[in-house]
Every structure is written in structure tokens, then in C-alpha cells.
Amino acid sequence: MKEDFLKFVNENMTVDDMPTKDMKMIAESCGVDVAVRLMTKLRGGLHIYTPNCWQKKIIKKYILANPHKSVKEIANDVEMSETFVNKILNEKAADDMQMKIF
């Protein structure tokens, strides 16, 4: 697409101009600029799946990156149970112990 047209789109497109319900939802949630970038950069026909548990890996990283916090604090931060946090910490401790053995 030509630069002049894209500039016009970016300056004038609204949520109501979105071509589909999905793009309207993205524009409402993330902004029209994000929806326009998705449509222009990814082109048509792409289906995007958003998982329910998208944060699982980053939660584990957060838990391991905050050894100075209590289990209760971490559980509150990530909105998970203390049992879950302890499980991650115990897995890390077990992995560390295995590494020492080998």
C-alpha cells in the first residue's frame, strides 16, 4: 500500500470502520492503530489464537526471578495459589540438586 494512503488510514480510521467483529474487538481493546498494523503487516487470512493460559511460562520466570519475596507475596502478585508457587520452587530446587549430582 502507498504511504499516502496508509497515513490517511492511520489518521482517519475508527473502530466503526473495522471490517470484522474480531478487528473491532482488537481496536476497542488495543487501539485502532494496533488493529490497522495487524491488518497491514500480517495481511488477510491469518487466524490468531489467544490461549487462556498465555502467562504460564512468564509466571514461572517471575517466581524464579523473585527469591527475595515470600511465597505469599509471589502468589498474590501472579494470582496463583501458594501451593503452585511452592511447586515451581521445589521443581527448581530438584533441578539444581540433579545438576550438582551430575
C-alpha atoms as one frame of an Amber mdcrd trajectory, in Angstrom:
protein
   0.000   0.000   0.000   1.147   3.501  -0.734   2.447   5.647   2.089  -0.101
   8.442   1.482  -2.998   6.018   1.778  -1.595   4.401   4.942  -1.114   7.828
   6.510  -4.748   8.671   5.719  -5.887   5.340   7.187  -3.904   5.882  10.388
  -5.288   9.382  10.821  -8.915   8.656   9.953  -9.871   5.043  10.624 -12.178
   4.443  13.578 -13.441   1.391  15.440 -16.627   1.571  13.367 -14.555   1.307
  10.166 -13.113  -2.066  11.165 -14.080  -4.764   8.661 -14.882  -7.589  11.102
 -16.097  -8.148  14.658 -12.676  -9.525  15.600 -10.884  -6.432  14.309 -13.380
  -4.198  16.124 -12.658  -6.089  19.330  -8.904  -5.626  18.831  -9.379  -1.925
  18.031 -11.509  -1.433  21.142  -9.103  -3.362  23.394  -5.725  -2.349  21.993
  -6.406   0.703  19.860  -7.215   1.376  16.234  -3.511   1.808  15.446  -2.771
  -1.752  16.606  -5.656  -3.172  14.571  -4.511  -1.292  11.462  -0.923  -2.504
  11.930  -2.114  -6.099  12.272  -4.150  -5.826   9.083  -1.411  -4.130   7.051
   1.600  -6.074   8.321   0.095  -9.560   8.553  -2.196  -9.279   5.528  -5.521
 -11.037   5.243  -6.469 -14.580   6.066  -4.370 -15.046   9.199  -6.171 -16.571
  12.165  -4.836 -15.581  15.568  -5.409 -17.834  18.564  -5.143 -16.330  22.033
  -4.669 -19.042  24.659  -6.407 -18.954  28.025  -3.175 -19.677  29.912  -0.845
 -17.383  27.973   1.057 -16.319  31.071   2.166 -19.760  32.321   5.821 -19.530
  31.206   6.265 -15.935  32.302   4.717 -16.685  35.708   7.343 -19.381  36.228
  10.094 -16.921  35.265   8.633 -14.319  37.635   8.558 -16.795  40.525  12.182
 -17.795  39.970  13.306 -14.187  39.467  11.975 -13.049  42.848  13.700 -15.132
  45.535  13.647 -12.114  47.866   9.842 -12.212  48.065   7.820 -14.541  50.237
   5.741 -17.311  48.693   2.614 -15.469  49.811   3.714 -12.233  48.105   4.537
 -14.023  44.870   1.240 -15.922  44.924  -0.605 -12.621  45.312   1.431 -10.991
  42.528   0.668 -13.711  39.983  -2.806 -14.542  41.332  -1.958 -18.198  41.816
  -2.019 -20.381  44.906   0.869 -20.663  47.325   0.856 -24.383  46.521   1.518
 -23.591  42.856   4.368 -21.227  43.743   5.912 -23.819  46.069   5.636 -26.444
  43.342   7.650 -24.265  40.943  10.236 -23.501  43.613  10.526 -27.198  44.538
  10.962 -28.174  40.875  13.762 -25.619  40.590  15.411 -26.954  43.751  15.159
 -30.533  42.440  16.677 -29.483  39.089  19.522 -27.717  40.909  20.174 -30.809
  43.023  20.257 -33.040  39.923  22.745 -30.695  38.266  25.042 -30.957  41.292
  24.927 -34.755  41.165  25.969 -34.876  37.536
